[in-house]
Amino acid sequence: MRVSNILWIGIKDIITLSKISLFSKPIIVIRLYGGLGNQLFTYAAAKRLSVSNNCKLYIDSKSGFFRDFVYKRAYRLDAFEITASSSWLFSLLGFCFAFLRKLMIPINNHLSPSRQFLVLQKKLSFDPFLLSLEIKHSVLFEGFWQSEGYFKDIESIIRNEFRFKDAYVNEIYPLLKEINFKRAVAIHVRHFNDAHHFNQGNVDNEYYIRAIQFFKQRFSDIEFWLFSDSPEQALLKFADIDIKYIPISSVLKGKDEIQELFLLSQFKHFIIANSTFSWWGAWLSVQEDKIVIAPKAYINSGEGFWGFEGLLPDEWVKM
């Protein structure tokens, strides 16, 4: 990066900082990390908190990914029409927190809720405390907050913020003509047994078989479109089932996860995995009378954590 560019970034951040004085309204800075699905959950929960407290929202889009050496994940919310902005100023705040975490969290925990400067997730299951939290000064917000309950009351706002930018998905629109969404079911199979995952967290084959039978009994001439990180391995789950399946990879041909999520969100019916990626694909669908089947299995170890209270919307079918 050129020195002039670095200077310009610094100048913009100084201007931003000058607008956020000690006498201005409190702000919420989101420290993002993890995969795309978790970034969406974190933003949605923070957005609701900012709306309920009439606070401005900013994003640290750097510090949470700086040491993600294993998965090499990156900030992806720039593909959506979100209203919060990111800058190096707030990323610097996130870097400071990352390095001083062991010191700052104990200090924060000893403060009364009204004086705490960190809003951190305390448990996986839905925690209603966030809905009534009053922000009286600027805070750093962190955690995955994996529940619709954290933003259900501003659903229309979240759906508007999570519109895909045309620049990211324009080339996918012609592919939509290849899918008859009236008789198509999206199946997502996520594998947690590769070299990057040290604990097993896979949903068993029986779940997928029962879910497929559910749709076969209700619809004739149905097609199943397979989304998976390993389609060949996923197809082994359905070897003994007479279904018409089409690996989505044959349509996407190497497109990235943003385009895959967009395509997934166009379906009407879903069999999702224990994955926040397919959770959001199903939730973002605006099709009327959609049916979402989700695993109700409780998985409490490894990368496939699932089944905790509040994770699945009430109207989804749990198997």
N, C-alpha and C positions, 0 to 999 in steps of 0.2 A: 504494500500500500504506500502511495506517495506521501511525503511529509505534508504537502498541502492538504491532502485529503484528511490526514490525521488531525491537522490543525482545525479544519472545518468541522469535523466531528466534535472536537473539543469545544469550539465556539458555540455550536448548536446546543451542547449539553449545558454550557454555562448560561445560555439564554433561558433554557428550560428551568434550570435551578433558580434563576432570578425570579421566575414567575411563581415559585413555590417557596414563599417566605414563611417565617415562623408564625405569621399572622394570617396566613391563608387557610383555606379549608384543608382538613386532613386528606391524605392520599393513601391508596393501597398499591403496593408494588408486588406483583406476582413473580415469584422465583420459579420458573418452569424447569422441569427435567422429565426424563422418561420418554416413552414412545408417544405416538400421535394420539392414541385414545386417552392416555392419561393427561396429556397437555390440554385436551378438550375438557376433560372433567375439572381440572384445576381452574381453568379460565372461567368455566360456567359458574362454579361456586363463588369465585372471587367477584365475578360480574354481578351476581345477585347481591353480594355483600356491599358492593359499591352503590348499587341502586337503592338498597334499603337505607343506606347511610348518606346518600347524596355526596359520594366521594368520587374523585377522579381516579382512574385506573391506569397504571403503567406496568410495563413488562420488563423483567430481567430475562432476556433471551439468550444470554451467553454463559453465565457462571454454572448453571446446572448441567451443561453439556461439555464443559472444559475437560473433565477427566473421564468421560464416557468412552474408555478405551476398548471395552469388550464389544458393545453393541454399535458404537459409533453413531448414536442417535443425534439428531439436531432439531433445532427450533423449526416447527412446521406451520404455525398458525398464521404465517404471512400468506398462506394460500386461501384464507378466509376473509370475509368482509368485517373483521373485528374492528372495534372503535378504539381500543386501547393502543397506545404506541409504545415502542421500545427504544432504548437509547443506551449508549455506553455508560452514561451516568448511573442508571439504575442497575446495570450489569456490574459496575464497580461496587455498588452496595451489596449485591449478591455475592461477589467474590470475597468481600470483607467478612460477610456472615459465614461463608464456607470455611474460611481459615480460622475464624474465632468461634466456631459453632459450640465447642465444648465449654467455652466460657460464657457465651451469650445465652444459651438455653437455660442453664441453672439460674442466672440472674433474672431472666424473663419469668421463669416459673415462680419466683418468690415475690413477684409483683402482683398487685390486685389486678383482676381482669381489665379494669378500666385504664390501667397504666401500662399494660404489656405492649411491647413494641414488635412482638412476633405473634402471628396467628399460625399455629402449627396444628396439624392433624394429630389427635391423641389416640384414635382407634380406627380400625378398618370399617366397622359397622357405622350406620348412619348416626350422627351425633347432632341432635337438634339445637345444641348450644349456639351453633353458627347462625341460625336463623334469627336469634334475638340479640346477637352481639352488636354492641354500639361502638363505633369507631370514633374516638374523640381526638385522636392524633394520628399521625402517619404511621403505618405499619408495613411490615414485610410479611407476605402471605405465601405459605408453602404447604404442600401435601397433595394427595391425589383426589380425595373427596369423591369417591366413586358411588354416587347416588343421585338419582333424579330429584330426590327430596331437597337437595340443596338449591335447586333452581326451578322447581316445578311451577312456582307462582309467578315466574317471569318467562315462561316457556316461549312466548311469542318473541320476546327480546332475544333470547338465546338462539332461536331458529333464524332470526334475522342476522345475528352476528356470525353464525356459522354457515352462511351462504358461501358457496365456492366461487372464487374469482374466475372469471371467464378465461383469463390468460393461462390458468392451470388445467382447465378441463375442456377447452374448445375442441380439441382433437378427439375427444371421447364422444361428442354428440352424434356423429355419424354411426358409431358403433351401437347406439341405442336401438337403431332400426333392426338390428340382427336378433333382438330379444323380444319375444312375445310376453310382455310382463303380466298379461292376464292369466297365463298358465305357467308362470315361471316361479320357482322357489330358489332362493339363494341359500346355499349351504356353506358355512365357513368351518374349516377344520384347521385348528392351530396345533402344532406339535411342540412339546416342551422336553424333547429328549435328544436334542442335538448337543454339540460340544459346548454351546454357550449356556446351557441350562443344567444345573447341577442337581436338581431335584425333579422327580417326575410329577407332572401336574395335568396329565392328559385325561380328558373325559373318555369314558369307556365306549366301546363300539355299540353297546346295547342302546345307549342314548340316541345315537344317530339312526339306528334301525327303527326304534319306536317312533321317532319324529317323522321319518320318511313314511312309515305306515299310516301315521296320522293324516298326512296330506293325501296319500293315495286313496284313502277311504272317503275323502271329501271331494276330491276333484279327479276328473278323468283326463286322460291325455296330458298329463302334467310333465313339465321338464324341471330338472334339477341342475342348477348352475353352481359349479364347485369353485369356491374361493379357498385357497390354501397356500401355506408357505412351502408345502411339498405335495403337489397333486398326486404323484405316483404312489406315495405312501398312503395318502388319504383314500385313494380308490380301493385299497385293500379292505377298508372297513365295509365297503358295499359290494364285495365280490359275490356274495350269495343273494343279492337282492336284484330283482328284475326292474330296473329303472332306466330311464333315459337321462344321462348326465352329460354335461358339457363342461370341461375344464375352462374356467374363465381366462386362463393364461393363453388359450387359443385365440381369444378375442383381444386381450390387452396387449399381447406381444411385447412384454418387457416394460410396460408403463410403470410409473412409480406408485407409492402407496396413496398419494393424494387422489390420483385418477382412479385407483382401485376402490377407494372409499366412496368416491363420488358415484361410480357405477353401482356399487353395492347399495347405496342409498336410494337408487331408482327402483328397486324391487318392491313388490307388495307383500311378499311372504318370505319368512326367514327361518332357518335353523342355524342359530348362532353357536359359536364355541364359547369356552370360558376365556373370553378375550374382550378387552375393552374396544378393540378395533371393530369387531362385528357388533358389539353392543351399540356403538355409535352409528354404524351403518344402518342398523334396524331403527334406531331412534330417529335418525334424520329423515327417514322415509316419511313422506306426507301422503302416501296412498291411503284412501279410505278403506275401512274394514280390513286393514292389514292384520296378518297373524304372525306373531313372533314366538317361536319355541326356543326356550333357553334351558340350559342344564341347571337343575336344582341341587346338584351335588355340592357338598361342602368340601373344599380343598384348602387346607391351611398351611401348606408348605410349598416351597419352590416358586417358580415364576407364574404358575397358574392359579394363584389365590382366587377363590371364588366362593359364592354362596353365602356371604355374610349378610346380615340384616340391612335392608335398604338398597341393595345392589340392583335388583330387578324390579321394573315397574309392575304394578299390581295387575294390569291387563295382559301381561305376557303369560304364555302357557309354560309352566315349569314341568320338566320331565327329569 
